[in-house]
Amino acid sequence: MKTYTETTLSDFQAWSGGKDTQEIILEHGKEKDFDYLMEELYPDGLSETQLNDILWFESDWLFENLGINLDEEE
């Protein structure tokens, strides 16, 4: 995926609520799927703030698209 500099989810330094979502995606081994999804949706890249906001505020949508079901784990 591209930010203003090219990065991957595992290399991205998320903050606040974005960090929690990032950790869940990484724990489930879905970082490549996430990277592909972001490249598809944002072919011209996005800022670090935009990426963190997606992680923070769109976590339910991300988990659904990445096939992560947190309800099954409880």
C-alpha positions as a Markdown table, in Angstrom:
| # | Residue | x | y | z |
|---|---|---|---|---|
| 1 | Met | 0.0 | 0.0 | 0.0 |
| 2 | Lys | 1.1 | 3.6 | -0.5 |
| 3 | Thr | 1.1 | 6.4 | 1.9 |
| 4 | Tyr | 3.1 | 9.5 | 0.9 |
| 5 | Thr | 6.0 | 7.1 | 1.3 |
| 6 | Glu | 5.3 | 3.4 | 0.5 |
| 7 | Thr | 4.7 | 1.3 | 3.6 |
| 8 | Thr | 3.0 | -1.9 | 4.8 |
| 9 | Leu | 0.6 | -2.4 | 7.7 |
| 10 | Ser | 3.2 | -4.1 | 9.7 |
| 11 | Asp | 5.7 | -1.2 | 9.3 |
| 12 | Phe | 3.1 | 1.5 | 9.9 |
| 13 | Gln | 3.3 | 3.3 | 13.3 |
| 14 | Ala | -0.5 | 3.5 | 14.1 |
| 15 | Trp | -1.6 | 5.5 | 17.2 |
| 16 | Ser | -4.6 | 5.7 | 19.5 |
| 17 | Gly | -7.5 | 3.5 | 18.4 |
| 18 | Gly | -5.8 | 2.7 | 15.1 |
| 19 | Lys | -3.2 | 0.8 | 16.9 |
| 20 | Asp | -5.7 | -1.6 | 18.4 |
| 21 | Thr | -7.2 | -2.4 | 15.0 |
| 22 | Gln | -3.7 | -2.8 | 13.5 |
| 23 | Glu | -2.7 | -5.3 | 16.2 |
| 24 | Ile | -5.9 | -7.4 | 15.6 |
| 25 | Ile | -5.3 | -7.5 | 11.8 |
| 26 | Leu | -1.6 | -8.5 | 12.4 |
| 27 | Glu | -2.6 | -11.2 | 15.0 |
| 28 | His | -4.9 | -12.8 | 12.4 |
| 29 | Gly | -2.3 | -12.7 | 9.7 |
| 30 | Lys | -4.3 | -10.5 | 7.4 |
| 31 | Glu | -1.8 | -7.7 | 6.8 |
| 32 | Lys | -1.3 | -8.6 | 3.1 |
| 33 | Asp | -5.0 | -8.7 | 2.6 |
| 34 | Phe | -5.3 | -5.3 | 4.3 |
| 35 | Asp | -2.5 | -3.9 | 2.1 |
| 36 | Tyr | -4.2 | -5.1 | -1.1 |
| 37 | Leu | -7.5 | -3.6 | 0.0 |
| 38 | Met | -6.0 | -0.2 | 0.7 |
| 39 | Glu | -4.1 | -0.3 | -2.7 |
| 40 | Glu | -7.4 | -1.2 | -4.4 |
| 41 | Leu | -9.4 | 1.6 | -2.7 |
| 42 | Tyr | -6.7 | 4.2 | -2.7 |
| 43 | Pro | -4.5 | 3.6 | -5.8 |
| 44 | Asp | -3.0 | 7.1 | -5.5 |
| 45 | Gly | -2.1 | 6.5 | -1.8 |
| 46 | Leu | -3.3 | 8.2 | 1.3 |
| 47 | Ser | -1.8 | 10.1 | 4.2 |
| 48 | Glu | -0.7 | 8.5 | 7.5 |
| 49 | Thr | -3.6 | 10.3 | 9.2 |
| 50 | Gln | -6.1 | 9.0 | 6.7 |
| 51 | Leu | -4.7 | 5.4 | 7.2 |
| 52 | Asn | -4.9 | 5.7 | 10.9 |
| 53 | Asp | -8.4 | 7.1 | 10.8 |
| 54 | Ile | -9.5 | 4.1 | 8.6 |
| 55 | Leu | -8.0 | 1.7 | 11.2 |
| 56 | Trp | -9.5 | 3.6 | 14.1 |
| 57 | Phe | -13.0 | 4.5 | 12.9 |
| 58 | Glu | -13.7 | 1.8 | 10.2 |
| 59 | Ser | -12.5 | -1.3 | 12.2 |
| 60 | Asp | -15.9 | -3.2 | 11.9 |
| 61 | Trp | -15.9 | -2.7 | 8.1 |
| 62 | Leu | -12.2 | -3.7 | 7.9 |
| 63 | Phe | -12.8 | -6.8 | 10.0 |
| 64 | Glu | -15.8 | -7.8 | 7.8 |
| 65 | Asn | -13.8 | -7.3 | 4.6 |
| 66 | Leu | -10.8 | -9.2 | 5.9 |
| 67 | Gly | -12.8 | -12.1 | 7.2 |
| 68 | Ile | -12.0 | -11.4 | 10.9 |
| 69 | Asn | -14.9 | -12.4 | 13.2 |
| 70 | Leu | -14.2 | -11.3 | 16.7 |
| 71 | Asp | -17.5 | -12.7 | 18.0 |
| 72 | Glu | -16.3 | -16.2 | 17.4 |
| 73 | Glu | -13.3 | -15.6 | 19.7 |
| 74 | Glu | -15.3 | -14.7 | 22.8 |
